[in-house]
Amino acid sequence: MKLRPTLLISIGLFISSFVYSQDIHFTNYAYAPLYLSPAKTGSFPGSYRIGINFREQFSSFIVNPFQTYMAYADMSFAFGLKPHHWIGAGINVYADKAGDLDFQNNGVQLSLAYHFAFDPRYKTILSIGFQYGVSRRNINSNNYNSAETLRGNNDPDINLLENFNPTIGDLNIGIALKKWTSKKAYFDVGASMYHLMQSEFTFTGSTTENPITTRLNVYGEYHIQSTKLLALKPLLVYSRMSQFQNLFGQFNMEYRLHKKSATTLKGGLGYRANDAIQFLAGIIYKGWDVGLAYDLTVSSAAEYTNRFGGIEIGIKKIFFSKKLPKLKPVILCPKL
C-alpha cells in the first residue's frame, strides 16, 4: 500500500516534536524522585517508600489533554563495602497520554543505587544510580479523522497508526552529593543523563528514523531548619533535551503546627523560565505527604490556554520496618 506523504510527514513531525520537547516533566519532583535521577533511589531516612503522581496539562483548550500517571516504590538495604554504606533498589511505572490522537508512552524503569557515606555520621554522602527501562508507544487510531473519514469513506492510511507500537529500551544514570553544612542544614545537588541508548523507531512504510535523544537533568536543593517549627527548602531544576530546555526555581516552606503536632503544612512559589508561575501547597499528616502544584501560564501561550497550564497531585509515604530483637535461647534443666 502506498502511504500518503503528507500524512506520514505530519504525524512524524508531531511525534518528533513530542519526543524532543514533551519528554515527561513535572512541577513537583518530590513526588517523582526516581524520574529526576536514579541516584535518588533509596535516598531517604527509612526502610522503604511509595509514591504516586498525576499531572494534567492543556485541559482548558483541547478535548483530550496531556495526562501523566506515575507510581514508584523503592527501599534501602544495609549492605555495602563499609557499615555506613547502603544500596537502594526501586521501580518506577508511568503512563503518559497526549493530544487528540492519544499518543501514549507507557513504561517501567528498574533502579539501583549505591550510597557512599564518607563518615559514620552520614554528614557527606555520594550516590551513584543506574536505571534500565522499557517503554512502548502507540496511537489511538479511533480518534483519527481525515477528508475520507469525514465523508464516511474508509481511509487506508489508518493502518499507519494501527501498526505503530514500537517497544524501546532505555538506560539512565545519575550522580548526587548530599552534605550537611550544620546540624540544621544540608544541600543536595546532582545530575542525571537519560536515554543513553539513543533508541530509534520508524513508522510502517517509512524509512525515516525518529531518534530519542539524551536528556540532561541538573538539580540543586538546600534544606534549612530555620526554627523548631519552620523549614525552608529552595530548589533549582534544569533539563535539556535536544534544542529544548526547561529551567525553574522554587522556594518551598514547611511549618509544623506545634512541637508535638503530627501535622505539617507545606507551601511554595516557583517560576518556570518563559512559561509559568508555579503555586505549591501540601500537608504531611502522620507520615503521609500530599502535595498539590498548579502552573499559571504567563507566556504567549496564555492566549490559548486561558493561563491554565497544568495541575499536579502527588502522594508519598516513608515506612520504617520494625526489627524484632534477637533473643538468646534459654535451656531449662529437665530435672526442675
VENTA-V611508 format. One record per pair of residues at least 6 apart in sequence whose C-alpha atoms are under 6 Angstrom apart, sorted by the first residue. I is the first residue (numbers start at 1). GAP is how many residues later the second one is. Records with the same first field share a line. If there is no record, write none. Layout:
I: GAP + GAP
This chain:
21: 223
31: 22 + 283
34: 6
37: 137 + 155
38: 73 + 91 + 92 + 93 + 136
39: 74 + 88 + 89 + 90 + 135 + 136
41: 47 + 72
42: 32 + 33 + 34 + 46
46: 273 + 274
47: 28 + 29 + 272 + 273 + 274
48: 26 + 27 + 270 + 271
49: 24 + 25 + 268 + 269 + 270
50: 22 + 23 + 266 + 267
51: 20 + 21 + 264 + 265
52: 18 + 19 + 262 + 263
53: 17 + 260 + 261
54: 14 + 15 + 258 + 259
55: 12 + 13 + 256 + 257
56: 10 + 11 + 254 + 255
57: 8 + 9 + 252 + 253
58: 7 + 251
59: 6
60: 245
61: 244
64: 35 + 36
65: 34
66: 31 + 32
67: 29 + 30
68: 27 + 28
69: 25 + 26
70: 23 + 24
71: 21 + 22
72: 19 + 20
73: 17 + 18
74: 15 + 16
75: 13 + 14
76: 11 + 12
77: 9 + 10
78: 8
79: 7
80: 6
84: 33 + 36
85: 30 + 31 + 32
86: 29
87: 26 + 27
88: 24 + 25
89: 22 + 23
90: 20 + 21
91: 18 + 19 + 20
92: 16 + 17
93: 14 + 15
94: 12 + 13
95: 10 + 11
96: 8 + 9
97: 6 + 7
101: 39 + 42
102: 37 + 38
103: 35 + 36
104: 33 + 34
105: 31 + 32
106: 29 + 30
107: 27 + 28
108: 25 + 26
109: 23 + 24
110: 21 + 22
111: 19 + 20
112: 17 + 18
113: 15 + 16
114: 13 + 14
115: 11 + 12
116: 9 + 10
117: 7 + 8
118: 6
123: 56 + 57
124: 54 + 55
125: 52 + 53
126: 50 + 51
127: 48 + 49
128: 46 + 47
129: 44 + 45
130: 42 + 43
131: 40 + 41
132: 38 + 39
133: 36 + 37
134: 34 + 35 + 36
135: 32 + 33
136: 30 + 31
137: 28 + 29
138: 26 + 27
141: 20 + 21
148: 7
160: 44
170: 25 + 27
171: 24 + 25 + 26
172: 21 + 22 + 23
173: 19 + 20
174: 17 + 18
175: 15 + 16
176: 13 + 14
177: 11 + 12
178: 9 + 10
179: 7 + 8
180: 6
184: 40 + 41
185: 38 + 39
186: 36 + 37
187: 34 + 35
188: 32 + 33
189: 30 + 31
190: 28 + 29
191: 26 + 27
192: 24 + 25
193: 22 + 23
194: 20 + 21
195: 19
196: 18
198: 14 + 15
199: 13
200: 10 + 11
201: 8 + 9
202: 7
215: 25 + 26
216: 23 + 24
217: 21 + 22
218: 19 + 20
219: 17 + 18
220: 15 + 16
221: 13 + 14
222: 11 + 12
223: 9 + 10
224: 7 + 8
225: 6
229: 26 + 27
230: 24 + 25
231: 22 + 23
232: 21
233: 19 + 20
234: 16 + 17 + 18
235: 14 + 15
236: 13
237: 10 + 11
238: 8 + 9
239: 6 + 7
247: 25 + 26
248: 23 + 24 + 25
249: 21 + 22
250: 19 + 20
251: 17 + 18
252: 15 + 16
253: 13 + 14
254: 11 + 12
255: 9 + 10
256: 8
262: 23 + 24
263: 21 + 22
264: 19 + 20
265: 18
266: 15 + 16 + 17
267: 13 + 14
268: 12
269: 9 + 10
270: 7 + 8
271: 6 + 7
274: 25
275: 22 + 23 + 24
276: 19 + 20 + 21 + 22
277: 18 + 19
278: 16 + 17
279: 14 + 15
280: 12 + 13
281: 10 + 11
282: 8 + 9 + 10
283: 6 + 7
287: 30
288: 29
289: 26 + 27
290: 24 + 25
291: 22 + 23
292: 20 + 21
293: 18 + 19
294: 16 + 17
295: 14 + 15
296: 11 + 12 + 13
297: 10 + 11 + 12
